[in-house]
Structures are given as C-alpha cells and as structure tokens.
C-alpha cells in the first residue's frame, strides 16, 4: 500500500537539483536496506552532477554499541555534522535512527543549540516519517528545524476533522485503547463508577484532541493512516468483487460469514490486482502490473515552535503519474529554514560557483564537484555560472573584456562621413578640378608650339586618363556594393595603363625623334601619330584583356571579413581571384618600369623644355609610390588598406600631373612670351 521507493529516490534528486545542492552528506543505516538505498541513489547523484561529501553508516536499532565504541563514533559523526561546507544531510533509516543521531549530538555538545555549524537541512525519507511525530525527545527538536521530509501521500477524507473533534472516551464501556491514550495524552485519569479511590487529576471529558501538541497527536491524516484507510477499502472492494464473481444463488448472511471465515488471504490476490476505485477523498486507488500502489510521495517542511511543538507543512510532491514536467513540484516560499540561514536558501557546494567569464577546472584526486575556476581562454566566453567549458562567440560577435558575454561586431568600411574618407575625397576632387583646369588650358592654347610639341593628342589622352584616375578613387570610398566592386580594380587598372602607356609613348617619341634627325636615319618613317597611337592602344589593350578575363572568370564581389579583426567586421571587395589582381598590378608595374627606363635613358636628349627629364621625374615618383604601396597594403587591415590604395592612386597620379604638366602650364600661363617657335628652337640648341 506504499508507493515504489524508486520514486522517492528521484524525488531526492529533483529536490537537490532544484536548490542546486551539489555537496551532500549521506547518513544511512547499516543494514541491507541501507545498502540498497546507496546502490540505487549514488548512481542517480553522479548522473545529475551531485557529489556525496561523505557516507556514514550508523548501527540499526537492533545493534547495541559499547560505551568506548559509542564515544568514538559520536566524535566522528559530530565532526561530519559540523562540516561548514556540507549543509545538506540525507538521512535513510528508521525512527530509532533519528533518535540515535540526536542523542549523539546532545551527548557530544551540550551547547549544540548555540553552535551555528549544526545548522543543516535534513532530508528525511518516508521510512522515518514517525520520527518527527513524537518518538524523538523534545529537547532535540531544534536540531531538525527546517527539515524536509518525504512522506507517503495523504489526503483528508471528508468528515475526518469533525470525527476527531467529537472523539470521547466511553466512560461506561471503558474502551481500552482510547482510555489509555486519553489518560497518557492529557495526563489525567478516567474515573470508573465502581472505583471508590479518590483520583488526583480526573479527566473531565471536555478535553480536545486539537489542543494536544503535534508531537503527541496530529490532527491531520498521516501517510501511514491514509495507507491503512485505503487498504481497508481495497480489501472490501476485493471481497465485493469476489462475491460478485460467484454464481447467482440465494445465500443468507450466516452463509457469507461462514464463507469469509474459511477464506485464505492468497485467494484475494487476483481480485486485489484488479481493484480500482475512488476513495471518499476523491482520489483514484489502483495497482500497477507489479502489484504496487499507483501513487507518489508528499514533501513536507518541519516547522518547530519555541515550545517544542511542531507542524509539518506540505511544500511539494513527487507524482510519477503527473504530466511530463509536472512529476516534481515544490513551493520553496513555504519552507521555513533553520535559523542559521536567516530564511535565505542554503548553499551546499564543495567549491564556490565559477562566475561568468570563468570555467571549471577539475582538482586532481578530488570529486568532480570540487574544482578551481580558470579564466576563459582568449576568444571564448562563458555567460553562466559554473560552466564546464567556455564557448566561442558567433562570427558576427566578439567576447567582452570580462569574457562573460558576446558583443555585436561593428561593420567598418572607409565611409564619406569619417575624417579620413572626407580628406581623401577632398583631395581627389581638388586634383580632378586641377586636371580639368589643365586640360581646359591646353585646349584653349592648342595651337601654341608648347601644346603641339610631342603629339598634342597623346597629351589630351594623358590628361583625360589622369582625370579618370583621380575619379576612380571614389569607387573605393563608401560601403562596398556589387557594382562598385565589379568595376573598382578593373577601372583603376585600365585607366592607369592608359596613362602610363601615354607616358611611354611620349618618351619613345622623344627617342625616335632624336634618332630621326641623324642623316640617312631609317627612323623617320616611325615619327608621327601612328606609332604613338599604336603604343597606347596596344599597351592598354593588353591590360583591358586581362581585366575582361578577370571579370568573366572570377569577378570581385562584396564580402565581409570576420577573421582579420577581432572586434570588427570589415566590409570589403573580395578580389575574386588574387592571381588576376596581382597580374593587373604586375602588368602595370611592368609598364611603369619600361617607361621609367626609357625616360631615364632619354633624359639628356635635347627636347623642348627637357620633357624627357620631366617624364623621368614623374615616373620616378610613380614607381616609388607603387613600390611602397605593396608592402604597406599587405601590412594594413580593414579600411586603412583601402585608404592606402586610394592614397597611392592620388599620389602617383599627382606625380605624373605635376612633373609633366606643371612646367608647361607655367610657360603657357605665366611666361607666354616663351611659347613660340624661336624660343623652342633656342632651347633645343
């Protein structure tokens, strides 16, 4: 008539997990039932990350201990009970077990009431339910203040309280059980009509059971009483079912009495197995396939008052038949803890919980509940207490400084709103306007000797390409988009190739023109626009072909770089093919080196205003900028990498513009008297 004991074990585990108690002491009676208890409970504790701080076996009530052995055992157990880390004690035994423990405490420490180390939470199993209903001495009650007891489930049958309030001993019949209980409970004597002896304290008959302390008589139905109550009705239903199964025949009451007198208990087994009914309290009573009562356990908190009376308050239950997730219920607000806890939830752990930002590190040779706290490694976090391992943040987040949370990473790019972007954009606009102004000046004075010298069309092409070079820097500013990424590197590569091709064409023109002036030279046929146009078109076409192949095979695209920087996401244009990107740069570098070499060799040739020398200086600046660009570009990260490329574009373009066209603009604007054929001839001589 009692539930399966395994439900109680699971209830203990649920209770420990609910309150996060991971360091508990086990005090178990030293017999076969205690062995079974440990064998069933210890694996459950380990599976739920709960450790037993100690396991103490105490003698059962049938074993007597000598004084010497008792003294040594008392001292040993007392030391365990005063362990400040162990606040939870799970007790498994019988009624005498609790009496034995309380006696040991009193004998070892007479001032135990003032010892805060004895403030514990005692978890008592249902087997010692009666231990807190009067079998312990009242003097030891304060030890068990705040105890939590598992009890067999009970419910109040209707009319039970009214029955208890009307219970009176039969003065005439002298009911032996009630009479004896009444006299002991109320410390009085029931007078007998035939007695002539004067009674010192006679019972009046007006005594009330509800006035008795709870340690003497509980007004509520206990689990054991409820089990007996249900057992009686179960047998009655089984007898009824057995009678109903007999063939219909008329029988007298005497026949039934005689039939029941010859009934053997085993004959009821088959009928008890199928019993199912609702008792008067409205609860279903039935048995499972193992002939066990389908029921659970109640959880009660023991409240002890200053006058050593007590009250058991139901605070939860363990019901294996409840809906999933509702098998265990607890109302911790109704629990009255031991006074040493100041009504705060007790904490019983071997090691203090590791705070967020730390992880547990096992101590060698210790329980897994005993550990040190280690800081999470770089790049990982723990956002909860007592985490076994740290975890990495998602790609779009990074660990905080304390490594206790993940912070969203900002997406960065070289925008127009920040000072660096504004500065580069301003410089690009200024140089673009200057280039446009130079082009306008050359167009305005297109018929002057200085403009017509060294192929006027190539000069215009060079200026237009330089203008486009300055404007191409705007493709690198702002958030990368599909269109800007697609044209960014290709436009830069092509327009710069055109510019360098024009410079190369102008340089070769100087060399060819000088060689053509020699008598009988065959180079005269190469002098003219056809050669320069061929150089510009052929050199630019190769770069255009490379870029076309790049865009067709693996074009650049917008991408997010989450690996380079720990706290930010870089929005950039992925080159698509790094090989093609460096091929474009390599070809541009090759043209620059050829142009610089030719210009350097021709720097002393006679030419108007020493244009070959100016070209040499411009290509020196151009090559210097791009030689420093490569290592600088590879060593920077994020938006600064883009800024380096924009700066290189602006600086190299400005070098070509300034070195080649500033001297000419100076003559055209400020010294127009030098812009004539006579002066040009003089300078050539």
Secondary structure in CASP SS format (residue, H / E / C, confidence):
PFRMAT SS
TARGET T0000
AUTHOR 0000-0000-0000
METHOD secondary structure of the structure
MODEL  1
X C 1.00
X C 1.00
X C 1.00
X C 1.00
X H 1.00
X H 1.00
X H 1.00
X H 1.00
X H 1.00
X H 1.00
X H 1.00
X H 1.00
X H 1.00
X H 1.00
X H 1.00
X H 1.00
X H 1.00
X H 1.00
X C 1.00
X C 1.00
X C 1.00
X C 1.00
X E 1.00
X E 1.00
X E 1.00
X E 1.00
X E 1.00
X E 1.00
X E 1.00
X C 1.00
X C 1.00
X H 1.00
X H 1.00
X H 1.00
X H 1.00
X H 1.00
X H 1.00
X H 1.00
X H 1.00
X H 1.00
X H 1.00
X H 1.00
X H 1.00
X H 1.00
X H 1.00
X H 1.00
X H 1.00
X C 1.00
X C 1.00
X C 1.00
X E 1.00
X E 1.00
X E 1.00
X E 1.00
X E 1.00
X E 1.00
X E 1.00
X E 1.00
X C 1.00
X C 1.00
X C 1.00
X C 1.00
X C 1.00
X C 1.00
X C 1.00
X C 1.00
X H 1.00
X H 1.00
X H 1.00
X H 1.00
X H 1.00
X H 1.00
X H 1.00
X H 1.00
X H 1.00
X H 1.00
X H 1.00
X H 1.00
X H 1.00
X H 1.00
X H 1.00
X C 1.00
X C 1.00
X C 1.00
X C 1.00
X C 1.00
X C 1.00
X E 1.00
X E 1.00
X E 1.00
X E 1.00
X E 1.00
X C 1.00
X C 1.00
X H 1.00
X H 1.00
X H 1.00
X H 1.00
X H 1.00
X H 1.00
X H 1.00
X H 1.00
X H 1.00
X H 1.00
X H 1.00
X H 1.00
X H 1.00
X H 1.00
X C 1.00
X C 1.00
X C 1.00
X H 1.00
X H 1.00
X H 1.00
X C 1.00
X H 1.00
X H 1.00
X H 1.00
X C 1.00
X C 1.00
X E 1.00
X E 1.00
X E 1.00
X E 1.00
X C 1.00
X H 1.00
X H 1.00
X H 1.00
X H 1.00
X H 1.00
X H 1.00
X H 1.00
X C 1.00
X C 1.00
X C 1.00
X C 1.00
X C 1.00
X H 1.00
X H 1.00
X H 1.00
X H 1.00
X H 1.00
X H 1.00
X H 1.00
X C 1.00
X C 1.00
X C 1.00
X E 1.00
X E 1.00
X E 1.00
X E 1.00
X E 1.00
X C 1.00
X C 1.00
X C 1.00
X C 1.00
X C 1.00
X C 1.00
X C 1.00
X H 1.00
X H 1.00
X H 1.00
X H 1.00
X H 1.00
X H 1.00
X H 1.00
X C 1.00
X C 1.00
X C 1.00
X C 1.00
X C 1.00
X C 1.00
X C 1.00
X C 1.00
X C 1.00
X H 1.00
X H 1.00
X H 1.00
X H 1.00
X H 1.00
X H 1.00
X H 1.00
X H 1.00
X H 1.00
X H 1.00
X H 1.00
X C 1.00
X C 1.00
X E 1.00
X C 1.00
X C 1.00
X C 1.00
X C 1.00
X C 1.00
X C 1.00
X C 1.00
X C 1.00
X C 1.00
X C 1.00
X C 1.00
X C 1.00
X E 1.00
X C 1.00
X C 1.00
X C 1.00
X C 1.00
X C 1.00
X C 1.00
X H 1.00
X H 1.00
X H 1.00
X C 1.00
X C 1.00
X C 1.00
X C 1.00
X C 1.00
X C 1.00
X C 1.00
X C 1.00
X C 1.00
X C 1.00
X C 1.00
X H 1.00
X H 1.00
X H 1.00
X H 1.00
X H 1.00
X H 1.00
X H 1.00
X H 1.00
X H 1.00
X H 1.00
X H 1.00
X H 1.00
X H 1.00
X H 1.00
X H 1.00
X H 1.00
X H 1.00
X H 1.00
X H 1.00
X H 1.00
X H 1.00
X H 1.00
X H 1.00
X C 1.00
X C 1.00
X C 1.00
X C 1.00
X C 1.00
X C 1.00
X C 1.00
X H 1.00
X H 1.00
X H 1.00
X H 1.00
X H 1.00
X H 1.00
X H 1.00
X H 1.00
X H 1.00
X C 1.00
X C 1.00
X C 1.00
X H 1.00
X H 1.00
X H 1.00
X H 1.00
X H 1.00
X H 1.00
X H 1.00
X H 1.00
X H 1.00
X C 1.00
X C 1.00
X E 1.00
X E 1.00
X E 1.00
X C 1.00
X C 1.00
X C 1.00
X C 1.00
X C 1.00
X E 1.00
X E 1.00
X E 1.00
X E 1.00
X C 1.00
X C 1.00
X C 1.00
X C 1.00
X C 1.00
X E 1.00
X C 1.00
X C 1.00
X C 1.00
X E 1.00
X E 1.00
X E 1.00
X E 1.00
X E 1.00
X E 1.00
X E 1.00
X E 1.00
X C 1.00
X C 1.00
X C 1.00
X C 1.00
X C 1.00
X E 1.00
X E 1.00
X E 1.00
X E 1.00
X E 1.00
X E 1.00
X E 1.00
X E 1.00
X E 1.00
X C 1.00
X C 1.00
X C 1.00
X C 1.00
X C 1.00
X C 1.00
X C 1.00
X C 1.00
X C 1.00
X E 1.00
X E 1.00
X E 1.00
X C 1.00
X H 1.00
X H 1.00
X H 1.00
X C 1.00
X C 1.00
X C 1.00
X C 1.00
X H 1.00
X H 1.00
X H 1.00
X C 1.00
X C 1.00
X C 1.00
X C 1.00
X C 1.00
X C 1.00
X C 1.00
X C 1.00
X C 1.00
X C 1.00
X C 1.00
X C 1.00
X C 1.00
X C 1.00
X C 1.00
X C 1.00
X E 1.00
X E 1.00
X E 1.00
X E 1.00
X E 1.00
X C 1.00
X C 1.00
X C 1.00
X C 1.00
X C 1.00
X C 1.00
X C 1.00
X C 1.00
X E 1.00
X E 1.00
X E 1.00
X E 1.00
X E 1.00
X C 1.00
X C 1.00
X C 1.00
X C 1.00
X E 1.00
X E 1.00
X C 1.00
X C 1.00
X C 1.00
X C 1.00
X C 1.00
X C 1.00
X C 1.00
X C 1.00
X C 1.00
X E 1.00
X E 1.00
X C 1.00
X C 1.00
X C 1.00
X C 1.00
X E 1.00
X E 1.00
X E 1.00
X C 1.00
X C 1.00
X C 1.00
X C 1.00
X C 1.00
X C 1.00
X E 1.00
X E 1.00
X E 1.00
X C 1.00
X E 1.00
X E 1.00
X E 1.00
X C 1.00
X C 1.00
X C 1.00
X C 1.00
X C 1.00
X C 1.00
X H 1.00
X H 1.00
X H 1.00
X H 1.00
X H 1.00
X H 1.00
X H 1.00
X H 1.00
X H 1.00
X H 1.00
X H 1.00
X H 1.00
X H 1.00
X H 1.00
X H 1.00
X H 1.00
X H 1.00
X H 1.00
X H 1.00
X H 1.00
X H 1.00
X H 1.00
X H 1.00
X H 1.00
X H 1.00
X H 1.00
X C 1.00
X C 1.00
X C 1.00
X C 1.00
X H 1.00
X H 1.00
X H 1.00
X H 1.00
X C 1.00
X C 1.00
X C 1.00
X H 1.00
X H 1.00
X H 1.00
X H 1.00
X H 1.00
X H 1.00
X H 1.00
X H 1.00
X H 1.00
X H 1.00
X H 1.00
X H 1.00
X H 1.00
X H 1.00
X H 1.00
X H 1.00
X H 1.00
X H 1.00
X H 1.00
X H 1.00
X C 1.00
X C 1.00
X C 1.00
X C 1.00
X C 1.00
X C 1.00
X H 1.00
X H 1.00
X H 1.00
X H 1.00
X H 1.00
X H 1.00
X H 1.00
X H 1.00
X H 1.00
X H 1.00
X H 1.00
X H 1.00
X H 1.00
X H 1.00
X H 1.00
X H 1.00
X H 1.00
X H 1.00
X H 1.00
X H 1.00
X H 1.00
X H 1.00
X H 1.00
X H 1.00
X H 1.00
X H 1.00
X H 1.00
X H 1.00
X H 1.00
X H 1.00
X H 1.00
X H 1.00
X H 1.00
X H 1.00
X H 1.00
X C 1.00
X C 1.00
X C 1.00
X C 1.00
X C 1.00
X H 1.00
X H 1.00
X H 1.00
X H 1.00
X H 1.00
X C 1.00
X C 1.00
X H 1.00
X H 1.00
X H 1.00
X H 1.00
X H 1.00
X H 1.00
X H 1.00
X H 1.00
X H 1.00
X H 1.00
X H 1.00
X H 1.00
X H 1.00
X H 1.00
X H 1.00
X H 1.00
X H 1.00
X H 1.00
X H 1.00
X H 1.00
X H 1.00
X H 1.00
X H 1.00
X H 1.00
X H 1.00
X H 1.00
X C 1.00
X C 1.00
X E 1.00
X E 1.00
X E 1.00
X E 1.00
X E 1.00
X C 1.00
X C 1.00
X C 1.00
X C 1.00
X C 1.00
X C 1.00
X E 1.00
X E 1.00
X E 1.00
X E 1.00
X E 1.00
X E 1.00
X E 1.00
X C 1.00
X C 1.00
X C 1.00
X H 1.00
X H 1.00
X H 1.00
X H 1.00
X H 1.00
X H 1.00
X H 1.00
X H 1.00
X H 1.00
X H 1.00
X H 1.00
X H 1.00
X H 1.00
X H 1.00
X H 1.00
X H 1.00
X H 1.00
X H 1.00
X H 1.00
X H 1.00
X H 1.00
X H 1.00
X H 1.00
X H 1.00
X C 1.00
X C 1.00
X C 1.00
X C 1.00
X C 1.00
X C 1.00
X H 1.00
X H 1.00
X H 1.00
X H 1.00
X H 1.00
X H 1.00
X H 1.00
X H 1.00
X H 1.00
X H 1.00
X H 1.00
X H 1.00
X H 1.00
X H 1.00
X H 1.00
X H 1.00
X H 1.00
X H 1.00
X H 1.00
X H 1.00
X H 1.00
X H 1.00
X H 1.00
X H 1.00
X H 1.00
X H 1.00
X H 1.00
X H 1.00
X C 1.00
X C 1.00
X C 1.00
X H 1.00
X H 1.00
X H 1.00
X H 1.00
X H 1.00
X H 1.00
X H 1.00
X H 1.00
X H 1.00
X H 1.00
X H 1.00
X H 1.00
X H 1.00
X H 1.00
X H 1.00
X H 1.00
X H 1.00
X H 1.00
X H 1.00
X H 1.00
X H 1.00
X H 1.00
X H 1.00
X H 1.00
X H 1.00
X H 1.00
X H 1.00
X H 1.00
X H 1.00
X H 1.00
X H 1.00
X H 1.00
X C 1.00
X H 1.00
X H 1.00
X H 1.00
X C 1.00
X C 1.00
X H 1.00
X H 1.00
X H 1.00
X H 1.00
X H 1.00
X H 1.00
X H 1.00
X H 1.00
X C 1.00
END
